[in-house]
Amino acid sequence: MKLFSALISFFIIANANGQQFDSDFRIIPVNKKIKEFPDKFDLSSPLKSFVTLKYILINGKDGLQWRICSADKKSLLPDSTAPDSEVPESLRLVHFNTVIQEIILYKDSVAFIISQVPQGNGESFYSVRNFHPEKGKWVVNGEDLFPDIESTNEYIRNRAEYFYKDYELGQNN
């Protein structure tokens, strides 16, 4: 009876954490801060692309943003000739202390990076950036912000197929 109760409790807790993804999803735990990774321009994986993006923001390298962005989003960013910007130390610390919680891959073609972003008052919010491969590089395709991890998981479950179809459409053009 104790074993049965323990199993029931385990499944209730697991479901409460929101990790209810089907076999099209693959979850890769990371749980590391940006400052634990080297500052290296590398778009060979979703994780490395996310770290590259954060270091571009940390270093104010605005002219590099277009190189890590999907083709249909480039017009929203500074072009390659944009000058570097001054990044306040407080913002640099926010980026350095952002914790990459996990990567969720959908059909091995769309990646969602969930990160916990500190607000400086002991609280934080969650960022979900999605990536997909273009010409052999993992590029960023957008970001959405959430108050808690449960909201991020619900968002990913509800939007993964949309981003996958968007990715497939881009591959056929």
N, C-alpha and C positions, 0 to 999 in steps of 0.2 A: 504494500500500500504506500509506503514511503517513497519507493522508487517511482511509482505511478504519479504521485503528487509532485515529485521533483521534476519529472518529465513534463508534466502539464505546466508547471511554473516556468521551465526553460522555454517552452514554445510560446507562452504568453509574453515573456520578456523579449524573445527574439522578434516576435511580430510587432511589439511596441516600438522597437528601434527602427522600423520602417524598411528593413532590408528584405522586401518582398519582391524580388525581381525574378523573371523567368529565365529560361536557358539562353535567351538571346543576349543576356547581360553577363558581364564578367566584372567582378569587383576586385580591385587591387588596393589593399590598404597601404598608406604611405606614412602618415602621422609624423611628418618632419617639417621644420621651419625652413623658409627660403634660405636663411643664412647658413644652413647646413649643406647647401649645394654650391658648387663652384660657379663663378660668373663666366659662363661660356656660351657663345652663340651656337645653338644646336637645336635643329628642328626635326630630329630623327625619331622622336617618340612624343606622345602627348605630354608626358611628365617633363621632358627636356624642353619642349616648346613653352610650357607654362613657366618654367624657371627662367628661360630666356626672356619671356615677356616681362616678368617681374624685375629682372635686372635692367632691362631697357627703361622701365618706369623709375627704378631706383636711381639710375644714372642720368635720367633726363635726356636720353638719346631719341628724341622725337622723330628724327629722320629714319630710324630703323623700324618704327612701328608698322609701316606698310609692308615690310618684308616678312612679317609674321602673321599677316592678316589674310583671310580668304579673299579671293579675287573680287567678289561682289561687295565687299565691305571696304575696300581700299579707298574709295572716294570719301569715306567718313573720317579718314585719318590724315595727319600731316604728310606731305609728300617727302621724297627722299632727300630733298634739299633743305628741309626744315632745320633751323639751328637747335642746338642743345638747349634745354631749359634748366633753370635753377630749381632744384627739388629741396624743399625745407627738410631739415633733419627729422622733424617729427613725422613727416610723411615717409621718409626713407625707413625709419624705425618700424612704422606700420607694415610696410612691404617686407622688410627683413624678418619680422616676427609673425607674418602670416603663416598659418599651419596648413599644409596640404594634407587634408584628411584622407582622401581616397580618390582613385580614378575608377570611373564606371565606364566600361566599354560596351557599346551596343553594336552587335553584329560585326565586331572588329573593324568598323568603319567610322564610327562616331564615338568620341571620347568626351566624357564630362569630368572635369576636375572640380572637386568640391574642396574649398578652402575656408578656413575660419579666420576672419579678419578682425584683429583687435581694434577696439574703438578708443582705447586709452583710459577709460573710466572703469576698467575691470570687466566690461561687457564686450561682446563681439557680435558680428553678423556673419552670415555665410554667403559665399560667392560660388556660383556655378558658371564656369566658362566651358564652352563646348568647342571641340577641335575636330577636324577631319583632314585626311591626307589630300594634298594637291601637288601634283608633279613630284611625288616622292617625299614631300615634307608635310609635317603636321602643322596646320595653320589654325589660328583662332577664328571662330565664327560668331562669337557673341558672348555676352555675360548677363546674368540675372542675379539679383540679390535677395536673400531670404533671412528671416529672423531666427530660424532654427533648422536643425538637420532634418527633421521630419518633413518640412516643407520642401527641402531640396530633393529628397527622395521621391516625393509625390510629383514634383515638377518633372523630374527625369523620366519617371514611369509614363507620365502623360505626354511628354514632348519628344521622346526618343525617336519614335517612328517618323514624326514630322521632320526632324533634323536628318534622319537617314534618307528619306525621300528627297529632301533638298540636296543632300550630298550626291545621291544617284543622278539627279537631274543635272547637276553640274558636271558630272563625269561624262554625260552624253552630249554635252555641248562643245 
